[in-house]
Amino acid sequence: MKTLVTAVAFCAALGCQIAWAQAPSDCKPSSLNIPEAKYPCLYPDNRAMFRVNAPDAQKVRLRVGPGFDMQKGPDGVWSVTTTPLVVGFHYYTLQVDGAVVADPSTMTFFGSGWWNSAIEVPDPEGDYYAPKDVPHGRVSQQWYESKVTGQWRRVFVYTPPDYDSRARKSYPVLYLLHGWGEDETGWYRQGHVDLIMDNLIAGGKAKPMIVVMDNLNAVKPGESAAIFGARGMVQPPAAAPPAPPAPRGVGAAPPPAGGPPAGRGGALGRPTFTEMMLTDLIPMVERSYRVLPGRENRAMAGLSMGGAQPFETVLNNLGKFAYFGGFSGNCAGFGRGGAFDPKTTCGGSFAEPAAFNKQVKLMFLSTGSVEGPGVKAFSEALTAAGIHNVYFESPGTAHEWQSWRRALNDFAPRLFK
C-alpha cells in the first residue's frame, strides 16, 4: 500500500517535478499528457520514453505493446524507452509491485473495463482527425430511461455543424458502437468522431448526419453482465460454503439467469441490446432530435465486439436499416473453424444473395492489416457467393483505434447516398 500511494496517489507531493524534468530536446511530450507533464514523450522514430516517480517500489513494469521493465535511477524515478510504437492511440498502464495503476502524468480513458493512461503517436496521414478551421458540430450527452434494461442510460450524440442554425432541416442517423471493455465515451474521446465528421462534411465528402454513441453493455434484470466486466477485477472475499441445494420441488430455486443466447451476430452479438435499441433508444432519438424517418436514413456500425452487434441487430431487422458496418468484427460464427455457407452463416442471412443485395445498400467490413485474415476471408467468401460488400484494410495497424478511425473515415462518406 505504501508503494502504491507513493507511486500514484501522492505523486505530485513526493516529487513529480523530478519525473517531469526536461525531456531530451528531440523527445516531444505526448498530446495526451496532463498540463506541463513532460513524460511520456516521443522520439522522431516513434520510440517513447516513460518516467514515473516511485522511490519505494521494488519493481515497475510498463504495460504497453509487449511490455517493458523499467529501471530505477538514483533519484527514485523509474524510466524506460520503448521500441517504436505504431501510429495512433495506445492504452497503457503501470504495474507497480504487482498493482496495476494509471500513470498520473496522462489523461485517462476507459478501456478493457477500467481507466487507463494513453499515449498518442502522431500519424503523418492523420490530418482527417486533426482540428481545423472548419465549421464544427457538437457532441452532447443525453440520458434516457430504458424499459428493457430497467435502467437510466447515457448516450453521446454528435450533431453536425448546421444542426442549430437550420431549424427546419432533418438528418439521417448513424448508430455507432464501441468495443469490449469500453463505453459510450470511446468514439468521442479515443476515436475523435466529431473531428472526423466535421472534416468530412466540410470537405463535401460525407452528408451531414447525426451520430449516436450508446453503451453496448446492456442486460435485462436478472441477466448476467459478466461478459462486459474487466479482467482482473478484485473479487469478493471467500464466503462460507453454500448450503446444499434443496430437493427438487421443496423450495428449490433456479440458477441465476445467464446472458441471452447468441443470435446472428454470434456469441458477441447481444439480442438484449437489439431489443433495447429498437424499444428505447431509437424512439428516444427520433423524439429528441430532428431525424429523417425510414430505413434509408438509418445506419449502424461498431468496432470489435461492437462490430459484431450490427450483424445481430441489422440482419434481424433489415426493414429498419439500409447500411451497416463491422470494424474488426463480423458474425462471430465465421472464421472460428466453420466454412462459409450462405444458408447457415450468420443465421442464413445470405441464403438469397439477390434479395439481400437489393435490400442492403451497404455492408462494410474493415480490419487492420496485421489483425489476422478473418475479416478479409469473410469479405472474400461473401463476394464469391455474389453478396455485395465493401472491404477496407488499415495498413500497418492491428486491433486498435487507428484501424477504427481510418475505417470510419472511409465508411461515413458511403452513407445515405
Disulfide bonds with the S-S distance in Angstrom:
Cys11-Cys16 1.86
Cys27-Cys41 2.01
Cys331-Cys346 1.52
